[in-house]
Amino acid sequence: MKAQIIDGKKIAADIRQELEPRVAALTARGSKPGLAVVLVGDDPASLSYVTAKERDCEKIGIGSFDLRLPRETTQEELLALVDRLNNDDQVDGILVQLPLPDHIDADCVLQRIDPAKDVDGFHPLSLGRMLLGLPALLPCTPQGVVEMLQRSGHDPAGKEVVIIGRSNIVGKPLSVLLALKRPGGNATVTVCHSRTRDIARLTAGADIVIAAMGSPEFLTADMIKPGAVVIDVGVNRVEDPQAKRGYRLVGDAAYQDLLEKASAITPVPGGVGPMTRTMLLHNTVCAAEARRATGTS
Ligand SMILES: Nc1nc2c(c(=O)[nH]1)N[C@@H](CN(C=O)c1ccc(C(=O)N[C@@H](CCC(=O)O)C(=O)O)cc1)CN2
């Protein structure tokens, strides 16, 4: 049995199409949504991500403000910029690309963002509201994974889900989202991590396995049961002199190895990545609508 390829690009395009009339309505009322994209330093992967995010914005009519800062930017300078963006009426969403340089406390910067403009969904208030099942701006990758599962016919309700990885931006919030009593939730979730003994014993019993630990091709076919659904969150650059860019992207799942055993799998590239970017657009539209409804814009 060949696995169904869950096409993140197609699902992302569908969601962007659904967002377009909402952007048009906001724009028609006088002010198009605005996203501030802050990049500190010159990490090549981060540069490619922010460039893609800004391109996505332009495609659907969201205005993006491109703020590129040198690696030497101090924490105080970055915090002052965030304060300015918090008070800028043209800015509905603020994104500070991670990782930040080591001399900057990322948590301090993320917590400085106005929660109403927290389109990454990383602010403690956003995450706390998510935990409590309250309306919130949700982290983009977890939200994108849930959307992919629902829109590809693999709703996680009642399923055994194993997440490998417990990062603040993926594993931890995703485990909550999938377990909550909400559309796209109601799963039974196990989170594996660097201290988990015998991960394969846990993944072998899962209906859905989500690989999100930043370890190239870690998840192999012997680690899943026949027919499991595999969601690969990993985006690892592996050196390859034959490749056009001198590297190729591989996920945390051994894609070719899993194709014959999984019932469905997301590719890398073309799976979760486009969903991450598209949920950022979704969050920006939601933030813009909320700010206009409450008269804060
Ligand atoms: N402020 C944030 N920083 C980071 C986040 C985030 O959600 N907010 N997540 C990750 C990486 N990430 C977002 O920035 C991200 C990862 C992958 C992609 C993507 O489009 N991947 C493509 C391939 C891209 C390429 O060719 O290199 C794909 O998988 O098809 C977008 C965003 C860390 N930082």
The ligand as an ORCA input file, in Angstrom:
! r2SCAN-3c Opt
* xyz 0 1
  N       8.898     33.564     14.728
  C       8.954     32.277     14.327
  N      10.127     31.681     14.135
  C      10.153     30.376     13.749
  C       8.987     29.652     13.540
  C       7.750     30.320     13.777
  O       6.654     29.728     13.656
  N       7.786     31.626     14.162
  N       9.000     28.346     13.091
  C      10.243     27.731     12.650
  C      10.508     27.734     11.162
  N       9.560     28.287     10.279
  C       9.005     29.500     10.533
  O       9.599     30.499     10.523
  C       9.361     27.760      8.997
  C       9.856     26.523      8.618
  C       9.681     26.052      7.298
  C       9.020     26.843      6.384
  C       8.827     26.420      4.988
  O       8.160     27.111      4.231
  N       9.449     25.316      4.597
  C       9.357     24.883      3.200
  C      10.749     24.759      2.585
  C      11.478     26.087      2.688
  C      12.860     26.010      2.021
  O      12.879     25.696      0.809
  O      13.866     26.221      2.723
  C       8.661     23.526      3.154
  O       8.781     22.778      4.159
  O       8.028     23.243      2.125
  C       8.504     28.057      6.773
  C       8.684     28.523      8.065
  C      11.445     28.370     13.289
  N      11.334     29.768     13.529
*
